[in-house]
Amino acid sequence: MRHPFRGVGTALVTPFQNGGALDQKALRRLVQRQIRGKVDFLVPLGTTGEMATLDESEYFRVAEICLEEAGGELPIMVGAGSNNTARAVFLTRKLHQMGVNGTLQVVPYYNKPTQEGQYQHFREIAEAAPLPVIIYNIQGRTGVNMATSTLIRLAEIDNIVGVKEASGNFNQVLEVLQRRPKDFAVLSGDDIWTLPIVACGGDGVISVLSNLVPDRTKKLVDLTLAGKLEAARKLHNQLLDLIHALFIETNPIPVKAALNAMGLIDEEYRLPLAPMQADNRRRLLQVLKEAKVINKTS
């Protein structure tokens, strides 16, 4: 199955108003900013989008707004993962009816399924709707790793078209790159790994960083895909401190604090996420200033 998921996909934050309501106007502005930054696709409603704290109406409203603002100009891959297979199937079918371009499906968390359980979970999702599926492998959040053998087995299903690779094991990434079928996308799930994964044959990144600097993130990936590694390394090194700062606390706390410092959103989270600690906030603001993302630190 052909799919549009190569290059930079922004793991879009979900902005809230003071008081906690969904900030639809701010969300529209964020989508337009990503379009101007020339990213390749958008990924709302993942971890960075605080999907777990949205009710059903809010969830589908975020997807609807992204589709409206993109207007077909930018593919939309929506996070629809769950540790309840029936729930993931329901979301996927509804999103297909809405016209999204694909879904991001995380390895089931908390349940700790076996490799066979993982296979059956993703097979049912893939059969639920003719939408491209990207598997999200992130053991640090789910408690289980998808073995490469399971991923390659799933890649035989026509509409399972790639993986967001955040296993934390670069040996596994290299094995996936070596064994994947033709046209099966391998996307970095960690901004810190974008350069090495793409340089070794990967296809791009699903990025937190691009919420802040979509143009620079896009340039990094484009340079690397083009084999211009010296220029890519230089840009990568310039972005390193910013990348580290965005993960000084649990994502998406720092990126939302940064977007607030940029004047783009209110700094609102839903529990159990809470505002940044003061020392971490000072460090983040200093890095944002040094990276020329903001002009002042207070």
C-alpha positions, -999 to 999 in steps of 0.1 A, spaced: 0 0 0 13 35 -9 15 59 20 26 96 24 45 91 57 81 100 49 101 130 62 89 150 92 57 143 110 49 166 139 36 149 171 12 178 176 4 191 211 -32 196 222 -36 231 235 -60 238 264 -75 271 276 -70 283 312 -94 262 331 -87 231 309 -111 233 280 -98 224 245 -84 255 228 -97 251 193 -84 285 180 -49 278 193 -50 243 177 -59 258 143 -30 283 146 -6 254 155 -17 234 124 -13 265 101 22 271 116 32 235 108 20 240 72 41 271 69 70 252 83 66 227 54 65 195 75 55 164 56 26 152 78 9 158 112 4 133 140 -22 146 164 -36 127 194 -5 107 204 14 109 236 24 145 229 -12 153 223 -23 140 257 -48 116 240 -53 97 273 -69 126 290 -94 136 262 -130 125 262 -144 110 230 -160 142 217 -127 162 223 -107 134 206 -127 135 174 -129 173 174 -91 175 174 -89 151 145 -117 171 127 -99 205 132 -66 191 119 -84 178 88 -102 211 82 -70 232 86 -48 209 65 -75 209 38 -58 179 20 -25 199 19 -9 179 46 -15 142 54 -30 135 89 -19 104 108 -40 102 140 -30 84 172 -56 57 177 -38 32 199 -53 15 229 -45 -15 252 -81 -25 244 -82 -39 209 -119 -33 205 -113 4 214 -85 8 188 -107 -9 162 -136 15 170 -114 46 168 -98 34 135 -132 28 118 -145 62 129 -113 80 118 -115 62 84 -150 76 80 -137 111 88 -111 108 60 -78 107 79 -48 94 60 -36 68 85 -33 59 121 -5 55 147 -11 24 168 10 20 200 20 -15 212 -6 -23 239 5 -9 273 -1 -23 308 -16 -56 297 20 -67 286 8 -90 258 29 -118 243 43 -115 208 14 -135 195 -10 -112 214 7 -82 198 4 -98 163 -34 -105 168 -40 -70 181 -25 -52 151 -40 -77 126 -75 -69 139 -69 -32 136 -55 -35 101 -85 -55 91 -110 -30 106 -104 -3 79 -83 1 48 -62 28 64 -24 28 65 -12 18 100 21 28 116 31 7 146 46 26 176 71 6 195 81 23 227 89 -1 255 97 27 280 60 37 280 43 3 273 64 -21 293 68 -45 264 89 -46 233 78 -57 199 103 -82 186 117 -76 151 103 -110 140 68 -99 151 71 -66 133 83 -83 101 54 -107 103 30 -78 106 47 -60 77 33 -87 55 -2 -72 60 -8 -48 32 -19 -17 52 6 -20 80 31 3 64 57 12 89 70 16 124 77 46 147 108 32 163 114 43 199 125 10 214 156 25 229 177 -3 213 197 8 183 207 -27 175 171 -35 171 166 -4 148 194 -17 126 179 -51 125 145 -36 114 162 -16 87 180 -47 74 150 -70 74 120 -47 65 102 -52 32 105 -26 5 85 5 11 80 -3 48 87 30 66 110 32 96 105 65 114 125 77 144 103 81 175 130 101 193 144 134 181 178 126 194 179 96 170 167 113 139 201 118 122 215 83 129 183 64 120 178 83 87 215 81 79 213 43 83 184 41 59 153 53 78 126 74 64 121 103 88 109 112 122 77 117 142 90 147 161 83 167 192 110 192 183 91 203 152 64 217 173 89 245 180 111 246 149 94 228 121 116 245 95 149 234 112 136 199 118 125 196 82 160 208 70 177 183 92 157 154 77 160 166 42 198 170 44 201 135 58 178 119 32 199 137 5 231 122 19 245 157 28 258 143 61 283 170 70 257 197 69 232 174 86 256 168 115 262 205 119 225 212 122 220 182 145 247 195 169 231 229 169 198 214 179 211 190 205 207 212 236 171 221 225 163 184 220 176 175 255 157 204 271 124 191 256 128 159 275 141 173 308 107 163 322 80 140 309 68 148 274 47 169 266 54 191 297 85 209 283 72 214 248 40 229 260 60 252 284 81 262 254 51 269 231 37 291 259 70 310 262 67 315 224 33 331 229 15 303 210 -6 285 237 -16 287 273 5 265 295 -23 241 305 -20 204 312 -44 178 324 -36 157 354 -16 136 361 7 159 342 17 190 361 37 222 353 75 221 352 97 224 382 112 259 386 148 249 380 139 229 349 118 258 336 148 282 340 170 257 321 144 253 293 140 291 289 177 296 287 181 269 260 152 284 240 169 318 241 203 303 231 185 285 202 169 318 191 134 303 197 125 331 221 142 365 227 141 366 265 141 342 295 115 359 317 
